[in-house]
Amino acid sequence: MKRAALLFAAALVTACAPAPRQVDPALTELRWTEHREALAGILGFALEGRLADSKGRSGELLWRQYADDRFELRINGPLGVGAVAIDGDAGGVTVRSKDGTETTDDPEGWMQTHLGWHLPLRSLRAWALGIPAPGEVQQLAVDADGHLLSLQQSGWTLRYDDYQRVGVLDLPRRLQAQSDAIRLRLVIDRWTALDLATRS
């Protein structure tokens, strides 16, 4: 009797469970295309967040991206060498740290030497927005709403764990980026100063 009651309860729970969401591949592709094109139209932005590496070190991240591809990046906290400010573009930057000011045309090399890891600056702008950077993509997965779930590109694997609504756009809230050398976690607390102007 008790066994029959348990079987009945299990059947009842199964019957009441919501049906799995049906995924239409064509609709998913359309939503991804529309979402990607909308994000590609963002020329500039500012974000505030927290960055942590696989060694348990963390720090605050402030990033301002301009329409002309210049950026201002601030990392504050115990993540590597303390407070670091990097201004410029992917081709050449000025780095300010506790060791002084240095100009370099290899910002990723500077970060690798001084921090023990680096951010892929040439791809970071697109990845932060939740779209692939220009160039070859090894793997890409999106959800039914057209949001990027995972991406393999340029030796990095990215996983997008959460999104947030900013105006009419869905932008990443939490993501992970991993290379052969390091795993980084980024939590974006705030997106501001979105520049949605159209490129000429």
VOPAGU-2260 file (C-alpha; in pm, 1 decimal, decimal comma):
REM VOPAGU-2260
SITE   aa  ch    i         X         Y         Z
SITE  MET   A    0       0,0       0,0       0,0
SITE  LYS   A    1     276,3     239,2      96,3
SITE  ARG   A    2     464,5     152,3    -224,6
SITE  ALA   A    3     151,6     221,5    -432,3
SITE  ALA   A    4     106,6     557,2    -261,4
SITE  LEU   A    5     466,7     651,2    -338,3
SITE  LEU   A    6     428,4     552,2    -701,1
SITE  PHE   A    7     107,9     756,2    -725,8
SITE  ALA   A    8     278,5    1059,3    -571,6
SITE  ALA   A    9     571,0    1028,6    -812,8
SITE  ALA   A   10     333,2    1001,7   -1107,0
SITE  LEU   A   11     141,3    1306,5    -983,9
SITE  VAL   A   12     460,1    1513,3    -952,5
SITE  THR   A   13     567,2    1408,4   -1301,3
SITE  ALA   A   14     229,1    1497,0   -1444,9
SITE  CYS   A   15     235,1    1840,2   -1280,2
SITE  ALA   A   16     592,1    1919,5   -1385,1
SITE  PRO   A   17     613,6    2181,6   -1661,7
SITE  ALA   A   18     682,3    2045,3   -2005,8
SITE  PRO   A   19    1039,9    2100,9   -2124,8
SITE  ARG   A   20    1080,3    2417,7   -2326,6
SITE  GLN   A   21    1078,3    2345,0   -2696,3
SITE  VAL   A   22    1372,3    2503,6   -2875,3
SITE  ASP   A   23    1330,1    2614,7   -3234,3
SITE  PRO   A   24    1680,9    2628,8   -3388,3
SITE  ALA   A   25    1573,5    2879,4   -3653,6
SITE  LEU   A   26    1420,5    3111,8   -3390,8
SITE  THR   A   27    1728,7    3075,6   -3169,4
SITE  GLU   A   28    1953,5    3168,6   -3462,0
SITE  LEU   A   29    1736,5    3471,4   -3541,2
SITE  ARG   A   30    1742,8    3591,2   -3179,5
SITE  TRP   A   31    2119,5    3543,9   -3162,0
SITE  THR   A   32    2170,6    3737,5   -3484,8
SITE  GLU   A   33    1954,0    4026,0   -3364,0
SITE  HIS   A   34    2117,2    4025,9   -3020,5
SITE  ARG   A   35    2470,5    4014,3   -3166,4
SITE  GLU   A   36    2398,7    4298,2   -3409,8
SITE  ALA   A   37    2253,4    4514,3   -3132,3
SITE  LEU   A   38    2561,4    4460,6   -2914,8
SITE  ALA   A   39    2796,4    4520,3   -3206,6
SITE  GLY   A   40    2636,4    4865,4   -3234,2
SITE  ILE   A   41    2774,5    4964,7   -2893,4
SITE  LEU   A   42    3069,4    5192,1   -2968,0
SITE  GLY   A   43    3160,1    5282,5   -2612,8
SITE  PHE   A   44    3071,3    5192,7   -2256,5
SITE  ALA   A   45    3178,7    5206,6   -1895,4
SITE  LEU   A   46    3154,9    4925,3   -1644,8
SITE  GLU   A   47    3233,3    4863,2   -1280,5
SITE  GLY   A   48    3293,2    4515,6   -1149,5
SITE  ARG   A   49    3510,0    4266,9    -964,2
SITE  LEU   A   50    3782,3    4049,4   -1112,2
SITE  ALA   A   51    3930,7    3737,0    -953,3
SITE  ASP   A   52    4195,4    3492,8   -1072,3
SITE  SER   A   53    4246,7    3121,8   -1013,6
SITE  LYS   A   54    4489,6    3193,2    -725,9
SITE  GLY   A   55    4211,8    3348,3    -521,2
SITE  ARG   A   56    4331,7    3704,9    -572,9
SITE  SER   A   57    4064,4    3962,6    -646,8
SITE  GLY   A   58    4024,6    4331,6    -713,2
SITE  GLU   A   59    3787,2    4599,3    -834,7
SITE  LEU   A   60    3772,0    4665,9   -1207,0
SITE  LEU   A   61    3681,3    4999,3   -1366,2
SITE  TRP   A   62    3680,1    5010,9   -1744,7
SITE  ARG   A   63    3591,8    5290,0   -1986,1
SITE  GLN   A   64    3581,8    5204,5   -2357,7
SITE  TYR   A   65    3561,5    5484,8   -2614,9
SITE  ALA   A   66    3424,6    5481,5   -2969,8
SITE  ASP   A   67    3771,6    5544,1   -3117,4
SITE  ASP   A   68    3900,3    5218,8   -2956,7
SITE  ARG   A   69    4082,1    5395,5   -2673,0
SITE  PHE   A   70    4025,3    5253,1   -2327,1
SITE  GLU   A   71    4095,2    5328,6   -1962,6
SITE  LEU   A   72    4134,1    5025,3   -1737,1
SITE  ARG   A   73    4173,1    5040,1   -1359,4
SITE  ILE   A   74    4238,3    4738,0   -1141,0
SITE  ASN   A   75    4232,3    4819,5    -769,0
SITE  GLY   A   76    4313,3    4573,4    -494,4
SITE  PRO   A   77    4543,1    4280,6    -424,6
SITE  LEU   A   78    4511,3    4129,4    -773,6
SITE  GLY   A   79    4881,2    4093,0    -855,9
SITE  VAL   A   80    5064,4    4420,1    -786,2
SITE  GLY   A   81    4793,7    4635,5    -630,2
SITE  ALA   A   82    4644,5    4930,3    -814,8
SITE  VAL   A   83    4716,0    4937,8   -1188,3
SITE  ALA   A   84    4594,8    5189,7   -1448,3
SITE  ILE   A   85    4625,6    5109,7   -1819,6
SITE  ASP   A   86    4532,1    5377,7   -2074,1
SITE  GLY   A   87    4559,1    5366,1   -2452,8
SITE  ASP   A   88    4455,4    5114,8   -2713,5
SITE  ALA   A   89    4547,6    4755,9   -2795,3
SITE  GLY   A   90    4850,3    4877,3   -2991,8
SITE  GLY   A   91    5014,9    5089,3   -2724,3
SITE  VAL   A   92    4940,6    5194,8   -2368,3
SITE  THR   A   93    5065,5    5385,3   -2068,5
SITE  VAL   A   94    5074,7    5175,7   -1752,3
SITE  ARG   A   95    5077,4    5331,5   -1405,9
SITE  SER   A   96    5147,8    5114,8   -1103,8
SITE  LYS   A   97    5329,9    5132,5    -771,8
SITE  ASP   A   98    5653,6    5087,2    -970,3
SITE  GLY   A   99    5596,9    5406,6   -1169,8
SITE  THR   A  100    5480,3    5492,6   -1521,0
SITE  GLU   A  101    5575,6    5295,4   -1829,6
SITE  THR   A  102    5477,6    5317,5   -2196,6
SITE  THR   A  103    5466,1    4995,7   -2395,0
SITE  ASP   A  104    5341,9    4870,9   -2730,2
SITE  ASP   A  105    5295,8    4524,3   -2575,9
SITE  PRO   A  106    5044,2    4574,3   -2293,3
SITE  GLU   A  107    4961,8    4204,3   -2272,7
SITE  GLY   A  108    5332,4    4123,5   -2235,8
SITE  TRP   A  109    5363,0    4385,0   -1961,6
SITE  MET   A  110    5072,7    4231,9   -1771,8
SITE  GLN   A  111    5216,3    3881,5   -1809,0
SITE  THR   A  112    5554,2    3995,5   -1676,6
SITE  HIS   A  113    5427,5    4206,5   -1386,8
SITE  LEU   A  114    5102,1    4033,9   -1291,0
SITE  GLY   A  115    5170,3    3678,2   -1396,9
SITE  TRP   A  116    4864,3    3683,1   -1625,7
SITE  HIS   A  117    4718,0    3904,6   -1893,2
SITE  LEU   A  118    4387,0    4014,7   -2037,9
SITE  PRO   A  119    4343,8    3968,1   -2414,1
SITE  LEU   A  120    4297,6    4338,4   -2484,6
SITE  ARG   A  121    4237,2    4297,2   -2858,0
SITE  SER   A  122    3938,1    4072,2   -2789,8
SITE  LEU   A  123    3823,1    4195,4   -2451,1
SITE  ARG   A  124    3589,2    4466,6   -2574,0
SITE  ALA   A  125    3372,2    4222,3   -2771,0
SITE  TRP   A  126    3392,2    3945,5   -2511,5
SITE  ALA   A  127    3279,4    4177,1   -2231,7
SITE  LEU   A  128    2969,5    4263,5   -2435,4
SITE  GLY   A  129    2891,2    3896,0   -2492,4
SITE  ILE   A  130    2984,9    3857,9   -2860,2
SITE  PRO   A  131    3283,5    3702,3   -3040,8
SITE  ALA   A  132    3578,5    3921,0   -3129,7
SITE  PRO   A  133    3671,8    3958,1   -3497,5
SITE  GLY   A  134    3850,7    3652,0   -3626,8
SITE  GLU   A  135    3808,1    3277,4   -3624,7
SITE  VAL   A  136    3579,0    3118,0   -3367,0
SITE  GLN   A  137    3649,4    2759,9   -3261,3
SITE  GLN   A  138    3322,6    2698,3   -3073,3
SITE  LEU   A  139    3011,3    2897,4   -2988,7
SITE  ALA   A  140    2690,0    2813,7   -2803,0
SITE  VAL   A  141    2384,3    3030,5   -2740,3
SITE  ASP   A  142    2065,4    2984,5   -2539,6
SITE  ALA   A  143    1707,1    2994,3   -2666,9
SITE  ASP   A  144    1693,5    3371,7   -2606,6
SITE  GLY   A  145    1995,0    3436,8   -2827,4
SITE  HIS   A  146    2242,7    3502,0   -2544,7
SITE  LEU   A  147    2597,3    3374,2   -2573,3
SITE  LEU   A  148    2656,6    3085,3   -2331,7
SITE  SER   A  149    3011,0    2981,9   -2421,7
SITE  LEU   A  150    3283,3    3072,3   -2666,8
SITE  GLN   A  151    3623,0    2935,3   -2765,9
SITE  GLN   A  152    3842,3    3185,5   -2946,9
SITE  SER   A  153    4210,2    3282,2   -2966,5
SITE  GLY   A  154    4317,0    3024,5   -2708,7
SITE  TRP   A  155    4054,4    3130,3   -2454,6
SITE  THR   A  156    3734,8    2962,0   -2336,6
SITE  LEU   A  157    3460,8    3191,6   -2208,0
SITE  ARG   A  158    3147,5    3096,5   -2017,5
SITE  TYR   A  159    2863,0    3339,8   -1957,2
SITE  ASP   A  160    2678,3    3255,2   -1636,2
SITE  ASP   A  161    2434,0    3545,3   -1606,2
SITE  TYR   A  162    2299,9    3850,1   -1790,4
SITE  GLN   A  163    2143,1    4177,8   -1676,5
SITE  ARG   A  164    1902,8    4417,8   -1844,0
SITE  VAL   A  165    2059,3    4753,8   -1932,0
SITE  GLY   A  166    1809,1    4978,0   -2109,1
SITE  VAL   A  167    1679,5    4767,3   -2397,1
SITE  LEU   A  168    1984,9    4537,0   -2405,1
SITE  ASP   A  169    2088,2    4224,3   -2217,5
SITE  LEU   A  170    2453,7    4251,6   -2114,2
SITE  PRO   A  171    2671,9    4006,4   -1920,8
SITE  ARG   A  172    2668,3    4012,1   -1541,4
SITE  ARG   A  173    2894,6    3714,6   -1464,4
SITE  LEU   A  174    3144,7    3543,9   -1690,7
SITE  GLN   A  175    3454,5    3327,4   -1674,7
SITE  ALA   A  176    3753,8    3333,9   -1907,7
SITE  GLN   A  177    4014,6    3060,6   -1913,2
SITE  SER   A  178    4337,5    3009,5   -2105,4
SITE  ASP   A  179    4614,4    2753,6   -2065,0
SITE  ALA   A  180    4776,0    2981,8   -1808,6
SITE  ILE   A  181    4491,9    3121,6   -1597,0
SITE  ARG   A  182    4123,5    3130,5   -1517,0
SITE  LEU   A  183    3958,9    3469,1   -1452,7
SITE  ARG   A  184    3612,9    3543,9   -1314,9
SITE  LEU   A  185    3440,8    3875,4   -1377,2
SITE  VAL   A  186    3129,4    4006,4   -1204,6
SITE  ILE   A  187    2995,9    4324,2   -1364,6
SITE  ASP   A  188    2802,2    4524,5   -1108,1
SITE  ARG   A  189    2715,9    4819,9   -1326,8
SITE  TRP   A  190    2711,1    4916,5   -1694,7
SITE  THR   A  191    2696,7    5288,1   -1776,4
SITE  ALA   A  192    2765,3    5536,8   -2057,3
SITE  LEU   A  193    2651,3    5313,0   -2341,2
SITE  ASP   A  194    2727,3    5483,4   -2672,8
SITE  LEU   A  195    2488,5    5342,4   -2932,8
SITE  ALA   A  196    2582,1    5576,2   -3216,9
SITE  THR   A  197    2612,9    5425,0   -3562,4
SITE  ARG   A  198    2956,9    5395,1   -3715,2
SITE  SER   A  199    3008,2    5610,4   -4023,9
